[in-house]
Amino acid sequence: MRLVLIGVGVGPVPEVFHHQAHRFGHGKSVVGVGRNRVVRCGVRFVEMLTTTDEPAAKIHPTATIDPEAELSPGVEVGPNCTIRGDVKLGRGVVLIANVFLQGPLEVGEGTVMYPNVCVGFPPQDFKFKPGMASAGVKIGSQCVLREGMTIHQASKAPGAGPPTTVGDRCFLMVQSHLGHDARIGNDVVMCNGAMLAGHTEVGDKVTISGNVAIHQFVRVGRLAMLSGLVAISRDLPPFCISGERNTMHGLNQVGLRRNGVPREEITMLRRAFREAFRVRLPRSEQNAILAELGKQSAHVRELAEFCAASKRGLVAVSANHGGDSESDPDA
């Protein structure tokens, strides 16, 4: 496998590296070889000693790369990108241009980052002081981070808490933000300007529309949807839609059908929503109703477990909807 510098040439040890004085440290042409890894000019290239025809890593000569960084085969680092600290990029990761990555950071294979993405800066937390250790950020595979998207590192040290986490196949659009210690699941969509505060938790296949704001420590359940400009400071249960501040408007039935949830399960969810939420009941009664119906339905059981575990309380049911939302968010 070869290392390629975009616009410079091809070769096992590109000469241009010897002239990159602005890099972190002054590396040598070959610093060390071993365990199927070669360190060139202070940058570790994983699995570079191979006889296969895997695509070469491509690095633009204006990129700045820390000696601690590890780049896998097929990585592309575009113009004016900066990689600082312990950053591990999986196979085929693409940094288009002007991307800033700060370790500790792990990025899964095939993830693409567009210009002005910033990942791994310190948390916006008064308790976090300069020099404090952080568990960093972990991003899954096949994600897309569009222009200006930001993710802050965890506020806890390694071992004291998990990293700020993004699952696989997430689509994080322009100027969206993931705060410190936030965790989002697989296949999450965050539209332009969406903001998740610190310690938020978002389940798989959630759709967060433009300019949505989610308060710190709030949880959003699987397959939920938040309409544009919504703000919530309480938990939004799985399979539900929020269309106004701190409210839910019924089930995300379009999303349920698109994801192959059987008709019988959707019918049970509608029944559970009506019986537990249409009339304002004490939380203990809501939980009891959901737990009983959950014996007949896996999806209702998931809804029941989420609601029972809520510490912040749930968003209220809108007075304008009875729990059978059929609206298509894409219509």
QUIDA-V704880 format. One record per backbone hydrogen bond with DSSP energy under -0.5 kcal/mol. CO is the residue of the C=O (numbers start at 1). NH is the residue of the N-H. If there is no record, write none. Layout:
BEGIN
co->CO nh->NH
co->CO nh->NH
END
This chain:
BEGIN
co->2 nh->57
co->3 nh->11
co->4 nh->6
co->4 nh->59
co->5 nh->8
co->5 nh->9
co->6 nh->61
co->9 nh->5
co->11 nh->3
co->14 nh->17
co->15 nh->18
co->16 nh->19
co->17 nh->20
co->19 nh->21
co->20 nh->23
co->23 nh->25
co->25 nh->27
co->28 nh->41
co->32 nh->39
co->34 nh->37
co->36 nh->47
co->37 nh->34
co->38 nh->40
co->38 nh->45
co->39 nh->31
co->39 nh->32
co->40 nh->43
co->43 nh->40
co->43 nh->45
co->44 nh->46
co->44 nh->71
co->45 nh->38
co->45 nh->48
co->48 nh->50
co->55 nh->74
co->57 nh->4
co->58 nh->77
co->60 nh->63
co->64 nh->83
co->65 nh->24
co->66 nh->69
co->69 nh->44
co->70 nh->89
co->71 nh->46
co->72 nh->75
co->73 nh->92
co->75 nh->58
co->76 nh->78
co->76 nh->95
co->77 nh->60
co->78 nh->81
co->79 nh->98
co->81 nh->64
co->82 nh->84
co->82 nh->101
co->83 nh->66
co->84 nh->103
co->85 nh->87
co->86 nh->104
co->86 nh->105
co->87 nh->70
co->87 nh->89
co->88 nh->90
co->88 nh->107
co->89 nh->72
co->90 nh->93
co->91 nh->110
co->93 nh->76
co->94 nh->96
co->94 nh->113
co->95 nh->78
co->96 nh->79
co->97 nh->116
co->98 nh->116
co->99 nh->82
co->99 nh->101
co->100 nh->119
co->101 nh->84
co->104 nh->137
co->105 nh->88
co->106 nh->139
co->107 nh->90
co->108 nh->111
co->109 nh->142
co->111 nh->94
co->112 nh->145
co->113 nh->96
co->114 nh->117
co->115 nh->148
co->117 nh->100
co->118 nh->151
co->119 nh->102
co->121 nh->153
co->123 nh->125
co->125 nh->128
co->127 nh->129
co->129 nh->132
co->136 nh->154
co->136 nh->164
co->137 nh->106
co->138 nh->166
co->139 nh->108
co->140 nh->108
co->141 nh->169
co->143 nh->112
co->144 nh->146
co->144 nh->172
co->145 nh->114
co->146 nh->149
co->147 nh->175
co->149 nh->118
co->150 nh->178
co->151 nh->120
co->151 nh->121
co->156 nh->135
co->157 nh->160
co->157 nh->161
co->161 nh->159
co->164 nh->138
co->165 nh->184
co->166 nh->140
co->167 nh->140
co->167 nh->170
co->168 nh->187
co->170 nh->144
co->170 nh->172
co->171 nh->173
co->171 nh->190
co->172 nh->146
co->173 nh->176
co->174 nh->193
co->176 nh->150
co->177 nh->179
co->177 nh->196
co->178 nh->152
co->179 nh->182
co->180 nh->199
co->182 nh->165
co->183 nh->202
co->184 nh->167
co->185 nh->167
co->185 nh->188
co->186 nh->205
co->188 nh->171
co->188 nh->190
co->189 nh->191
co->189 nh->208
co->190 nh->173
co->191 nh->194
co->192 nh->211
co->194 nh->177
co->195 nh->197
co->195 nh->214
co->196 nh->179
co->197 nh->200
co->198 nh->217
co->200 nh->183
co->201 nh->220
co->202 nh->185
co->203 nh->206
co->204 nh->223
co->206 nh->189
co->206 nh->208
co->207 nh->209
co->207 nh->226
co->208 nh->191
co->209 nh->212
co->210 nh->229
co->212 nh->195
co->213 nh->215
co->213 nh->232
co->214 nh->197
co->215 nh->218
co->218 nh->201
co->219 nh->236
co->220 nh->203
co->221 nh->224
co->222 nh->239
co->224 nh->207
co->225 nh->242
co->226 nh->209
co->227 nh->230
co->230 nh->213
co->231 nh->246
co->232 nh->215
co->235 nh->237
co->235 nh->315
co->236 nh->221
co->237 nh->240
co->239 nh->252
co->240 nh->225
co->241 nh->243
co->241 nh->249
co->242 nh->227
co->244 nh->247
co->246 nh->316
co->248 nh->318
co->250 nh->241
co->251 nh->253
co->252 nh->256
co->253 nh->257
co->254 nh->258
co->255 nh->259
co->256 nh->261
co->257 nh->260
co->262 nh->266
co->263 nh->267
co->264 nh->268
co->265 nh->269
co->266 nh->270
co->267 nh->271
co->268 nh->272
co->269 nh->273
co->270 nh->274
co->271 nh->275
co->272 nh->276
co->273 nh->277
co->273 nh->278
co->274 nh->278
co->274 nh->279
co->282 nh->285
co->282 nh->286
co->283 nh->287
co->284 nh->288
co->285 nh->289
co->286 nh->290
co->287 nh->291
co->288 nh->292
co->289 nh->293
co->290 nh->294
co->292 nh->295
co->293 nh->296
co->297 nh->301
co->298 nh->302
co->299 nh->303
co->300 nh->304
co->301 nh->305
co->302 nh->306
co->303 nh->307
co->304 nh->308
co->305 nh->309
co->307 nh->310
co->313 nh->235
co->316 nh->248
co->318 nh->321
co->323 nh->251
co->325 nh->253
co->327 nh->329
co->328 nh->331
END
